[in-house]
Each structure stands twice: as structure tokens, then as C-alpha cells.
């Protein structure tokens, strides 16, 4: 957990929060909490893990990176 007033302790989560806000939340006109929750779950489950390229993983999505890593171990 990050110390109060020190977001650099939790840089990965801060980066994810920024990505979520700029690539999903700010682009939606959610009418209620359930609609927002549905959009966020879809963003994380489909786009963020399956499609979005992550530079820290060699410009591949996390799901593909996990598959490549698992195959390399065998």
C-alpha cells in the first residue's frame, strides 16, 4: 500500500488508474453505477488484458505474454 501523499510507492496502480480513466471512463456517458461497472469490467477483461499492447511486456497484450512465457517454460 502506498503511504499517504506518496503515489510513487504505488506507481503501477497509478498508471493503471490513468489508463482506465483516459481510455474508458472519460469516454463513456454512464447513466448509473451498474452501467459504469459493466464498462469498466469489459475494459479490464477484454481490452486491457486481451488486446491492449503493453510496452513493458515487449508490446504484446498480457494474455499473449503469459502464453508465450508458459510455452517458453516447457
C-alpha positions in Angstrom: 0.0 0.0 0.0 1.1 3.5 -0.7 2.0 5.9 2.0 -0.3 8.9 2.3 0.7 11.6 -0.2 3.4 9.4 -1.9 1.9 8.0 -5.1 5.3 6.8 -6.3 5.1 4.0 -3.8 2.2 2.6 -6.0 3.3 3.7 -9.5 1.9 0.7 -11.3 -1.6 1.2 -9.9 -1.4 4.9 -10.5 -0.5 4.2 -14.1 -3.4 1.7 -14.5 -5.8 4.3 -13.0 -4.7 6.9 -15.5 -5.1 4.4 -18.4 -8.6 3.4 -17.2 -9.7 7.0 -16.9 -8.4 8.2 -20.2 -9.2 5.2 -22.4 -12.6 4.2 -20.9 -14.2 6.2 -18.1 -13.8 9.7 -19.6 -15.2 8.4 -23.0 -18.4 7.0 -21.5 -21.7 8.7 -20.7 -22.6 6.3 -18.0 -26.1 6.8 -16.6 -25.7 4.9 -13.3 -23.3 2.8 -11.2 -24.2 -0.5 -12.8 -23.6 0.8 -16.3 -20.2 2.2 -15.3 -19.3 -1.1 -13.6 -20.2 -3.0 -16.7 -18.0 -0.7 -18.9 -15.0 -1.0 -16.5 -15.2 -4.8 -16.3 -15.4 -5.1 -20.1 -12.4 -2.7 -20.4 -10.3 -4.7 -18.0 -11.3 -8.1 -19.1 -11.4 -7.6 -22.9 -9.4 -4.6 -24.0 -6.7 -4.2 -21.2 -5.8 -7.9 -20.9 -6.6 -9.3 -24.4 -5.9 -6.5 -26.9 -4.0 -3.5 -25.5 -0.3 -3.6 -26.1 1.9 -3.1 -23.1 5.4 -1.6 -23.7 6.8 -3.2 -20.6 5.9 -6.6 -22.0 7.5 -6.2 -25.3 4.5 -4.6 -27.0 2.2 -7.6 -26.6 -1.0 -7.9 -24.5 -0.7 -9.5 -21.1 -2.7 -12.6 -22.2 -0.3 -13.2 -25.1 2.7 -12.6 -22.9 1.5 -15.1 -20.4 1.0 -17.7 -23.1 4.5 -17.0 -24.5 6.0 -17.3 -21.1 4.2 -20.5 -20.3 5.3 -22.1 -23.6 8.9 -21.0 -23.1 9.0 -22.8 -19.7 8.2 -26.2 -21.2 
